[in-house]
Amino acid sequence: MRPTEPVTPGPPHRIDRPMLTQTWLDAAFLHWAVPTDAVAPHLPAGTRPDTFDGVSYVGLVAFRMHRVGWLRLPGIPYFGPFPETNIRLYSVDGEGRRGVVFRSLDAARLVPVLAARIGFRLPYLWARMGIESTGDTRVYTGERRWPGPRGTRSRIGVRIGEPLREPTDLEHFLTARWGLHNGVGDRTVYLPNEHPQWPLHRAELLECDDELVAAAGLPTSGGPMSVLYSPGVAVRFGPPQAVGR
């Protein structure tokens, strides 16, 4: 088992030949601290909970997907922009690569949902969603359509604050993630990504009426301990890599 790679604000690797490109806009990051023994059962084989000072986290990340494109082709207009909200955990594999593990990804476009479920075995769900922008506030809403549980809802409102000129180590840990781990059949893969350093802002939580975290089987108590906002970044994904058991 190799040492865990350091947390870095910028990508630790370059992706010269991207398999997939997309842009994430108007991103709100909400995080709760959770015990590692609540996280471990939800991670794919060959990975373990990633922790900061002995604590793991569950993230609720809502944003606007924009211009999804394959290989070096420009983004397809139908594939963006559309809202997406994901519930994610933090993982590390035997090679020391830090990543995220998605428990659910609600999105407002059916075709990308089907493509991601079939092609990548990611837990995408089709939902009725919206993002309302009024001055410095953003309100993210969603209600699941398929496959369910149908009617599961989420409503999050944030007020954007001042830019973070020097994010803390924990804020980098929660946002600077350069790949994802996913179980595909009887194997686990790591899908690397690269993008510029997140331009982060403090954010005030105005409302949080969410059922997605509980539907993912994850415990939380009280409000989130971290609320951040970013205007967004352009992202490039490399080809999947095998994860050893």
PAZAPA-4460 file (N, C-alpha, C; in steps of 0.05 Angstrom, whole numbers, plus 32768, in hexadecimal, padded with zeros to 4 digits):
% residues 245
    n_x    n_y    n_z   ca_x   ca_y   ca_z    c_x    c_y    c_z   seq   type   mol
   8011   7FE8   8000   8000   8000   8000   8012   8019   8000     1      M     A
   800D   802B   7FED   801D   8043   7FEB   8013   8059   7FFD     2      R     A
   8024   806C   8004   801B   8082   8015   8005   8092   8006     3      P     A
   7FF3   809D   8016   7FDE   80AE   800A   7FE9   80C7   7FFF     4      T     A
   7FE1   80CE   7FE6   7FEB   80E6   7FD9   7FE2   80FE   7FE9     5      E     A
   7FF2   8114   7FE8   7FEB   812C   7FF6   7FD2   813A   7FEA     6      P     A
   7FC5   8149   7FFA   7FAF   815A   7FF0   7FBB   8172   7FE2     7      V     A
   7FB4   8176   7FC9   7FC0   818C   7FBA   7FA9   819D   7FAE     8      T     A
   7FAB   81B8   7FAF   7F97   81C9   7FA3   7F94   81C6   7F85     9      P     A
   7FAA   81BF   7F78   7FAA   81BB   7F5B   7FAE   819D   7F55    10      G     A
   7FA8   8195   7F3C   7FAA   8178   7F35   7FC6   816D   7F37    11      P     A
   7FCA   8155   7F42   7FE4   8149   7F44   7FED   813C   7F2A    12      P     A
   7FDC   813B   7F16   7FE2   812E   7EFD   7FD6   813E   7EE6    13      H     A
   7FE1   8139   7ECE   7FD6   8146   7EB6   7FC6   8131   7EA6    14      R     A
   7FB1   813A   7E99   7FA1   8129   7E88   7FA4   8135   7E6C    15      I     A
   7FB5   8129   7E5C   7FBB   8134   7E41   7FA6   812C   7E2D    16      D     A
   7F9A   8114   7E31   7F86   810A   7E1E   7F6C   8104   7E2D    17      R     A
   7F5C   8118   7E32   7F44   8114   7E42   7F30   8102   7E35    18      P     A
   7F24   80F1   7E45   7F0E   80E0   7E3C   7EF3   80EF   7E3D    19      M     A
   7EF1   8102   7E4F   7ED8   8110   7E54   7EDF   812C   7E5E    20      L     A
   7ED0   8140   7E55   7ED3   815C   7E5E   7EB8   8166   7E67    21      T     A
   7EB8   8178   7E7A   7E9F   8185   7E84   7EA7   819C   7E95    22      Q     A
   7E93   81AE   7E9A   7E98   81C5   7EAC   7E83   81C4   7EC2    23      T     A
   7E8D   81C9   7EDA   7E7C   81CA   7EF2   7E79   81E7   7EFB    24      W     A
   7E60   81F1   7EFB   7E5B   820D   7F01   7E49   8210   7F1A    25      L     A
   7E4C   8227   7F28   7E3A   822D   7F3E   7E39   8216   7F52    26      D     A
   7E50   820E   7F5C   7E52   81F6   7F6E   7E4F   81FE   7F8B    27      A     A
   7E3D   81F1   7F99   7E3A   81F4   7FB6   7E44   81DA   7FC3    28      A     A
   7E56   81DD   7FD7   7E61   81C6   7FE5   7E57   81C6   8002    29      F     A
   7E48   81B2   800A   7E3F   81AF   8026   7E4C   8195   8031    30      L     A
   7E57   8196   8049   7E65   817F   8054   7E5E   817B   8071    31      H     A
   7E5B   8161   8078   7E56   8158   8093   7E6D   8145   809B    32      W     A
   7E77   8147   80B3   7E8A   8133   80BE   7E7A   811A   80C6    33      A     A
   7E86   8102   80BF   7E79   80E9   80C5   7E8E   80D5   80CE    34      V     A
   7E87   80C1   80DE   7E9A   80AD   80E7   7EA4   809C   80CF    35      P     A
   7EBD   8094   80D0   7EC7   8083   80BA   7EB9   8069   80B8    36      T     A
   7EAF   805E   80CE   7EA1   8044   80CC   7E86   8046   80BF    37      D     A
   7E7B   805F   80BD   7E63   8063   80AE   7E68   8066   8090    38      A     A
   7E81   806C   8089   7E88   8071   806D   7E92   8057   8060    39      V     A
   7EA2   8047   806E   7EB0   8030   8063   7E9E   801D   8054    40      A     A
   7E86   8016   805E   7E75   8002   8050   7E6C   800B   8035    41      P     A
   7E6D   8025   802F   7E63   8030   8016   7E79   8034   8001    42      H     A
   7E91   802C   8007   7EA8   8030   7FF5   7EAD   8017   7FE4    43      L     A
   7EB6   8019   7FCC   7EBC   8002   7FBB   7ED5   7FF3   7FC5    44      P     A
   7ED8   7FDA   7FBC   7EEF   7FCA   7FC4   7F09   7FD7   7FBC    45      A     A
   7F1D   7FD4   7FCD   7F37   7FE0   7FC7   7F3A   7FFD   7FD0    46      G     A
   7F25   8008   7FDD   7F27   8023   7FE8   7F20   8023   8005    47      T     A
   7F27   8039   8013   7F21   803D   802F   7F19   805A   8033    48      R     A
   7F0D   8061   8049   7F05   807D   804E   7F1E   808F   804F    49      P     A
   7F1C   80A5   8041   7F31   80BA   8044   7F28   80CC   805B    50      D     A
   7F3B   80D4   806B   7F34   80E4   8083   7F46   80FC   8086    51      T     A
   7F3C   8110   8094   7F4A   8128   809C   7F4A   8129   80BA    52      F     A
   7F61   8128   80C7   7F63   8127   80E4   7F51   8111   80F0    53      D     A
   7F50   80FA   80E2   7F42   80E3   80EC   7F24   80E3   80E7    54      G     A
   7F1A   80F7   80D8   7EFE   80FA   80D3   7EF8   80F8   80B5    55      V     A
   7EE3   80EA   80AD   7EDB   80E9   8091   7EC2   80FB   808E    56      S     A
   7EBB   80FF   8075   7EA6   8113   806F   7E93   8108   8059    57      Y     A
   7E7A   8112   805A   7E67   810E   8045   7E61   8129   8039    58      V     A
   7E62   812A   801E   7E5D   8143   8011   7E44   8143   8000    59      G     A
   7E36   8159   8001   7E1F   815F   7FEF   7E28   8176   7FDD    60      L     A
   7E2B   8170   7FC3   7E36   8184   7FB1   7E21   8189   7F9A    61      V     A
   7E18   81A1   7F98   7E04   81A9   7F84   7E11   81BD   7F71    62      A     A
   7E0C   81B9   7F57   7E18   81CB   7F43   7E09   81C9   7F29    63      F     A
   7E14   81D8   7F15   7E09   81D8   7EFA   7E1D   81CB   7EE8    64      R     A
   7E15   81B5   7EDB   7E27   81A8   7EC7   7E24   81B7   7EAD    65      M     A
   7E3C   81BB   7E9F   7E3C   81CB   7E86   7E4E   81BD   7E72    66      H     A
   7E44   81BB   7E59   7E54   81B2   7E42   7E64   8199   7E47    67      R     A
   7E56   8183   7E49   7E62   8169   7E4B   7E6C   8160   7E30    68      V     A
   7E85   8159   7E2D   7E90   8151   7E13   7EA1   8138   7E15    69      G     A
   7EA2   8128   7E00   7EB2   810F   7DFF   7ECC   8114   7DF0    70      W     A
   7EE1   8107   7DFA   7EFB   8109   7DEE   7F03   8126   7DEA    71      L     A
   7F0A   812F   7DD3   7F11   814B   7DCE   7EFB   815B   7DC0    72      R     A
   7EE3   814F   7DBF   7ECD   815C   7DB2   7EC1   8171   7DC4    73      L     A
   7EB6   8186   7DB8   7EA9   819B   7DC8   7E91   8190   7DD7    74      P     A
   7E88   819E   7DEB   7E71   8195   7DFB   7E58   8194   7DEA    75      G     A
   7E47   8180   7DF0   7E2E   817C   7DE2   7E19   818E   7DEF    76      I     A
   7E0B   81A0   7DDF   7DF9   81B3   7DEC   7DE4   81A6   7DFE    77      P     A
   7DD9   818E   7DF6   7DC4   8181   7E06   7DCF   817A   7E22    78      Y     A
   7DE9   8174   7E24   7DF4   816B   7E3D   7DFC   8182   7E4F    79      F     A
   7DF2   8199   7E4B   7DF8   81AF   7E5D   7DEE   81C9   7E53    80      G     A
   7DE8   81DC   7E66   7DEA   81D8   7E83   7DD2   81CA   7E8F    81      P     A
   7DD7   81BB   7EA4   7DC1   81AF   7EB3   7DCA   81AB   7ED0    82      F     A
   7DB7   81AC   7EE3   7DBF   81A9   7EFF   7DC6   818C   7F06    83      P     A
   7DD8   818A   7F1A   7DDF   8170   7F25   7DE5   8173   7F43    84      E     A
   7DDE   815F   7F52   7DE4   815F   7F6F   7DEE   8143   7F76    85      T     A
   7E06   8142   7F82   7E10   8127   7F8A   7E16   8125   7FA8    86      N     A
   7E14   810D   7FB1   7E1C   8106   7FCC   7E35   80F5   7FCA    87      I     A
   7E4A   80FE   7FD8   7E64   80F1   7FD4   7E73   80EC   7FEE    88      R     A
   7E84   80D8   7FED   7E96   80D1   8003   7EB2   80D4   7FF9    89      L     A
   7EC5   80D1   800C   7EE2   80D6   8005   7EF2   80BC   800A    90      Y     A
   7F02   80B5   7FF6   7F0F   809B   7FF6   7F2C   809D   7FEF    91      S     A
   7F3B   8088   7FF5   7F57   8085   7FED   7F5B   8068   7FE6    92      V     A
   7F6C   8062   7FD2   7F70   8046   7FCA   7F8D   803E   7FD1    93      D     A
   7F94   8025   7FCA   7FAE   801A   7FD2   7FC5   8027   7FC4    94      G     A
   7FC0   8036   7FAE   7FD5   8045   7FA1   7FD9   8061   7FAE    95      E     A
   7FC8   8067   7FC2   7FCA   8081   7FCF   7FBA   8096   7FC1    96      G     A
   7FAA   8090   7FAD   7F9B   80A4   7F9E   7F81   80AB   7FAE    97      R     A
   7F7E   80C5   7FB3   7F66   80CF   7FC0   7F50   80D3   7FAB    98      R     A
   7F37   80CE   7FB3   7F21   80D2   7FA1   7F07   80D6   7FAF    99      G     A
   7EF2   80D6   7F9F   7ED7   80D7   7FAA   7EC9   80BD   7FA2   100      V     A
   7EB5   80B6   7FB1   7EA2   80A0   7FAB   7E86   80AC   7FAB   101      V     A
   7E78   80AA   7F95   7E5E   80B5   7F94   7E49   80A1   7F9E   102      F     A
   7E39   80AA   7FB1   7E22   809A   7FBA   7E0A   809F   7FA9   103      R     A
   7E07   80B7   7F9E   7DF2   80BD   7F8B   7DF9   80D6   7F7C   104      S     A
   7DEE   80D8   7F63   7DF2   80EF   7F53   7DD7   80F5   7F45   105      L     A
   7DC9   8109   7F4E   7DB0   8111   7F42   7DB5   8125   7F2C   106      D     A
   7DAA   8121   7F15   7DAE   8133   7EFE   7D94   8137   7EEF   107      A     A
   7D92   814E   7EE1   7D79   8155   7ED4   7D76   814D   7EB7   108      A     A
   7D8B   813F   7EAC   7D89   8135   7E90   7D89   8117   7E90   109      R     A
   7D75   810B   7E83   7D72   80EE   7E84   7D88   80E0   7E74   110      L     A
   7D8F   80EA   7E5C   7DA3   80DC   7E4C   7DBE   80DA   7E5A   111      V     A
   7DC9   80F0   7E65   7DE3   80ED   7E74   7DE0   80DA   7E8C   112      P     A
   7DC8   80D9   7E99   7DC4   80C7   7EAF   7DC6   80AA   7EA6   113      V     A
   7DB9   80A4   7E90   7DBA   8089   7E85   7DD6   8081   7E7C   114      L     A
   7DE4   8094   7E6E   7DFF   808F   7E65   7E13   8089   7E7C   115      A     A
   7E10   8099   7E91   7E22   8095   7EA8   7E1C   807C   7EB7   116      A     A
   7E03   8074   7EBA   7DFB   805C   7EC7   7E05   8043   7EB8   117      R     A
   7E02   8044   7E9D   7E09   802D   7E8D   7E27   802C   7E87   118      I     A
   7E32   8043   7E80   7E4E   8043   7E78   7E62   8043   7E8F   119      G     A
   7E5C   8050   7EA5   7E6F   8052   7EBB   7E65   8045   7ED5   120      F     A
   7E4C   803B   7ED5   7E40   802F   7EED   7E3F   8042   7F04   121      R     A
   7E3C   805C   7EFE   7E39   8070   7F13   7E1C   8073   7F1B   122      L     A
   7E17   8078   7F35   7DFB   8079   7F3F   7DEC   8093   7F39   123      P     A
   7DEA   8098   7F1F   7DDB   80B0   7F16   7DBD   80AB   7F18   124      Y     A
   7DAE   80C0   7F1E   7D91   80BF   7F20   7D85   80D7   7F11   125      L     A
   7D6F   80D3   7F03   7D62   80E8   7EF5   7D50   80F7   7F08   126      W     A
   7D51   8112   7F08   7D42   8122   7F1B   7D38   813B   7F0D   127      A     A
   7D23   8146   7F18   7D19   8161   7F11   7D29   8175   7F22   128      R     A
   7D38   8187   7F15   7D4B   8197   7F24   7D4A   81B4   7F1B   129      M     A
   7D54   81C6   7F2B   7D56   81E2   7F24   7D6B   81F0   7F35   130      G     A
   7D76   8206   7F2A   7D88   8218   7F38   7D7E   8234   7F34   131      I     A
   7D77   8242   7F4A   7D6E   825E   7F49   7D85   8270   7F52   132      E     A
   7D8C   8284   7F41   7DA1   8296   7F48   7D95   82B2   7F4B   133      S     A
   7D99   82BE   7F63   7D8F   82D9   7F68   7DA5   82E8   7F77   134      T     A
   7DB3   82FA   7F69   7DC8   8308   7F75   7DDE   82F5   7F7F   135      G     A
   7DE3   82F6   7F99   7DF8   82E4   7FA5   7DEC   82CB   7FB1   136      D     A
   7DD4   82C4   7FAB   7DC8   82AC   7FB6   7DC3   8297   7FA0   137      T     A
   7DC6   827D   7FA8   7DC0   8267   7F96   7DAE   8254   7FA5   138      R     A
   7D99   824B   7F97   7D87   8237   7FA3   7D86   821F   7F90   139      V     A
   7D8D   8207   7F9A   7D8E   81EF   7F8B   7D77   81DD   7F94   140      Y     A
   7D67   81D4   7F81   7D50   81C3   7F88   7D50   81AA   7F76   141      T     A
   7D45   8194   7F81   7D44   817B   7F72   7D2F   8168   7F7E   142      G     A
   7D23   8158   7F6C   7D11   8143   7F74   7D15   812B   7F61   143      E     A
   7D1B   8114   7F6C   7D21   80FD   7F5C   7D09   80F3   7F4C   144      R     A
   7D10   80EB   7F33   7CFC   80DE   7F21   7D01   80C0   7F1E   145      R     A
   7D1A   80B9   7F18   7D21   809D   7F12   7D3F   8098   7F17   146      W     A
   7D47   8081   7F21   7D36   806B   7F29   7D2B   806D   7F45   147      P     A
   7D32   8080   7F54   7D26   8084   7F6E   7D39   8080   7F85   148      G     A
   7D30   8081   7F9F   7D13   8084   7FA5   7D07   809D   7F9A   149      P     A
   7CF2   809A   7F89   7CE5   80B0   7F7B   7CDA   80C4   7F90   150      R     A
   7CDF   80DE   7F89   7CD5   80F3   7F9B   7CE8   80FC   7FB0   151      G     A
   7D00   80EF   7FB2   7D14   80F9   7FC5   7D1C   8115   7FBD   152      T     A
   7D1D   8127   7FD1   7D20   8143   7FCB   7D38   8150   7FD8   153      R     A
   7D40   8166   7FCD   7D55   8176   7FD9   7D51   8193   7FD2   154      S     A
   7D56   81A5   7FE5   7D55   81C2   7FE0   7D6A   81CF   7FF1   155      R     A
   7D7C   81DD   7FE4   7D93   81E9   7FF2   7D95   8206   7FE9   156      I     A
   7D98   8218   7FFB   7D9C   8234   7FF5   7DB6   823F   8002   157      G     A
   7DC6   824D   7FF3   7DDF   8258   7FFE   7DE2   8275   7FF5   158      V     A
   7DEF   8285   8005   7DF7   82A0   7FFE   7E16   82A0   7FFB   159      R     A
   7E1F   82AA   7FE4   7E3B   82AA   7FDD   7E4A   82C0   7FED   160      I     A
   7E5F   82B8   7FFA   7E6F   82CB   8009   7E89   82D3   7FFB   161      G     A
   7E9C   82DC   800B   7EB6   82E6   8000   7EC7   82CF   7FF6   162      E     A
   7ED8   82D4   7FE2   7EEA   82C0   7FD8   7EFD   82B7   7FEE   163      P     A
   7F04   829D   7FED   7F18   8292   7FFF   7F34   8295   7FF2   164      L     A
   7F44   82A7   7FFC   7F5E   82AB   7FF0   7F71   8295   7FF8   165      R     A
   7F6E   828A   8010   7F7F   8274   8019   7F6D   825F   8027   166      E     A
   7F61   824D   8017   7F51   8238   8024   7F61   8227   8038   167      P     A
   7F54   821D   804C   7F61   820C   8060   7F67   81F1   8054   168      T     A
   7F78   81E2   8063   7F7E   81C7   805A   7F65   81B6   8058   169      D     A
   7F52   81B9   806B   7F3A   81AA   8069   7F29   81B2   8051   170      L     A
   7F28   81CB   804A   7F18   81D4   8033   7F24   81C9   8019   171      E     A
   7F3F   81C7   8017   7F4B   81BA   8000   7F44   819C   8000   172      H     A
   7F45   818F   8018   7F3F   8173   801A   7F24   816C   800F   173      F     A
   7F10   817E   8015   7EF4   8179   800D   7EEE   817F   7FF0   174      L     A
   7EFF   8190   7FE4   7EF8   8198   7FC8   7F0D   8190   7FB3   175      T     A
   7F26   818E   7FBB   7F3B   8188   7FA7   7F3E   816A   7FA4   176      A     A
   7F2D   815E   7F94   7F2C   8141   7F90   7F32   813B   7F73   177      R     A
   7F46   812B   7F6D   7F50   8127   7F52   7F4A   810C   7F46   178      W     A
   7F33   8101   7F4F   7F2A   80E8   7F43   7F13   80DC   7F53   179      G     A
   7F07   80C8   7F48   7EF1   80BA   7F55   7EF6   809C   7F55   180      L     A
   7EED   808F   7F6A   7EED   8072   7F6B   7ED1   8067   7F67   181      H     A
   7ECF   8052   7F57   7EB5   8047   7F51   7EB6   8029   7F4D   182      N     A
   7EA3   801A   7F58   7EA2   7FFE   7F53   7E94   7FF8   7F39   183      G     A
   7EA1   7FE9   7F27   7E96   7FE2   7F0D   7E96   7FC3   7F0C   184      V     A
   7E7F   7FB7   7F10   7E7E   7F9A   7F11   7E8D   7F90   7F29   185      G     A
   7EA1   7F7E   7F25   7EB1   7F73   7F3B   7ECC   7F81   7F3E   186      D     A
   7ECF   7F99   7F32   7EE8   7FA7   7F34   7EE3   7FC4   7F3C   187      R     A
   7EF8   7FD2   7F44   7EF7   7FEE   7F4B   7F09   7FFD   7F39   188      T     A
   7F00   8014   7F30   7F10   8025   7F1E   7F13   8040   7F2A   189      V     A
   7F29   804D   7F21   7F2F   8069   7F29   7F2E   807A   7F10   190      Y     A
   7F1D   808F   7F10   7F1B   80A0   7EF9   7F27   80BB   7F00   191      L     A
   7F3F   80C2   7EF5   7F4C   80DB   7EFD   7F40   80F3   7EEF   192      P     A
   7F43   810A   7EFB   7F3A   8123   7EEF   7F4E   8139   7EF5   193      N     A
   7F4D   814E   7EE5   7F5D   8166   7EEB   7F4C   817F   7EE5   194      E     A
   7F51   8194   7EF4   7F45   81AE   7EEF   7F54   81C3   7EFE   195      H     A
   7F50   81DC   7EF8   7F5E   81F1   7F08   7F56   81F0   7F25   196      P     A
   7F66   81FC   7F36   7F5F   81FE   7F52   7F44   820A   7F55   197      Q     A
   7F33   81FF   7F67   7F19   820A   7F6C   7F1B   8227   7F76   198      W     A
   7F0D   823A   7F69   7F0A   8254   7F75   7EF3   8253   7F8A   199      P     A
   7EFA   8253   7FA3   7EE7   824E   7FB8   7EDE   8268   7FC6   200      L     A
   7EC5   8268   7FCF   7EB9   827D   7FDF   7EAD   8271   7FF8   201      H     A
   7EAE   8281   800E   7E9E   827A   8024   7E81   827C   801C   202      R     A
   7E6F   826D   8029   7E53   826E   8022   7E42   826B   803C   203      A     A
   7E2C   827A   803D   7E1A   8278   8053   7E03   8266   804B   204      E     A
   7DFD   8252   805C   7DE6   8240   8056   7DCC   824D   805E   205      L     A
   7DBB   8252   804B   7DA1   825F   8050   7D8B   824A   8055   206      L     A
   7D8D   8234   8048   7D79   821E   804D   7D85   8204   8044   207      E     A
   7D7D   81EE   8051   7D85   81D4   8049   7D6F   81C0   8052   208      C     A
   7D5F   81B8   803E   7D4A   81A5   8042   7D50   818E   802F   209      D     A
   7D60   817B   8039   7D6C   8167   8027   7D65   814A   8030   210      D     A
   7D5D   8139   801D   7D58   811D   8022   7D6D   810B   8014   211      E     A
   7D7F   8117   8005   7D91   8106   7FF5   7DA6   80F8   8006   212      L     A
   7DB1   8106   801A   7DC5   80F9   802B   7DBA   80E1   8039   213      V     A
   7DA2   80E4   8045   7D95   80CE   8053   7D8F   80B7   8040   214      A     A
   7D86   80BE   8027   7D7F   80AA   8014   7D98   809A   800B   215      A     A
   7DB0   80A6   800E   7DC9   8099   8008   7DD2   8087   801F   216      A     A
   7DC3   8086   8035   7DCA   8075   804B   7DE0   8080   805D   217      G     A
   7DE3   809B   805E   7DF8   80A7   806D   7DED   80B7   8084   218      L     A
   7DFA   80B6   809B   7DF0   80C4   80B3   7DFC   80E1   80B3   219      P     A
   7DEB   80F4   80BA   7DF4   810F   80C0   7DE3   8119   80D7   220      T     A
   7DEE   812C   80E6   7DE0   8139   80FC   7DE5   8157   80FB   221      S     A
   7DCF   8166   80FC   7DD2   8183   80FB   7DD9   818D   80E0   222      G     A
   7DE1   81A6   80DF   7DE8   81B3   80C6   7E04   81AC   80BD   223      G     A
   7E0B   81B1   80A4   7E26   81AB   809A   7E3B   81BC   80A9   224      P     A
   7E53   81B0   80AC   7E69   81BE   80B9   7E79   81D0   80A6   225      M     A
   7E75   81CC   808C   7E83   81DC   8078   7E70   81E2   8061   226      S     A
   7E6E   81FC   8059   7E5E   8205   8042   7E70   8217   8031   227      V     A
   7E74   820F   8018   7E85   821D   8006   7E77   8221   7FEB   228      L     A
   7E81   8233   7FDB   7E76   8238   7FC0   7E8D   823D   7FAD   229      Y     A
   7E89   8235   7F94   7E9C   823B   7F7F   7E8D   8242   7F65   230      S     A
   7E96   8257   7F57   7E8A   825C   7F3D   7E8F   8246   7F28   231      P     A
   7EA4   8236   7F2D   7EA7   821E   7F1C   7EC3   821B   7F0F   232      G     A
   7EC6   8204   7F03   7EDF   81FC   7EF5   7ED9   81EB   7EDD   233      V     A
   7EEB   81EB   7EC9   7EE9   81D9   7EB3   7EFA   81C0   7EB9   234      A     A
   7EEF   81A8   7EB3   7EFA   818F   7EBC   7F00   817C   7EA5   235      V     A
   7F16   816D   7EA8   7F1D   8159   7E94   7F21   813E   7EA3   236      R     A
   7F15   8129   7E98   7F18   810E   7EA4   7F2A   80FD   7E92   237      F     A
   7F3B   80EE   7E9F   7F4C   80DA   7E91   7F3F   80BF   7E91   238      G     A
   7F4B   80AB   7E83   7F40   8090   7E82   7F41   8083   7E9D   239      P     A
   7F2F   806F   7EA2   7F2F   8062   7EBC   7F47   8050   7EC0   240      P     A
   7F4F   804E   7EDA   7F66   803E   7EE2   7F5D   8029   7EF6   241      Q     A
   7F68   8011   7EF5   7F60   7FFC   7F07   7F6A   8002   7F23   242      A     A
   7F5A   7FF9   7F37   7F62   7FFB   7F53   7F66   7FDF   7F5D   243      V     A
   7F7E   7FDA   7F69   7F84   7FC0   7F74   7F74   7FBA   7F8D   244      G     A
   7F6F   7FA0   7F92   7F60   7F98   7FAA   7F73   7F97   7FC3   245      R     A
***
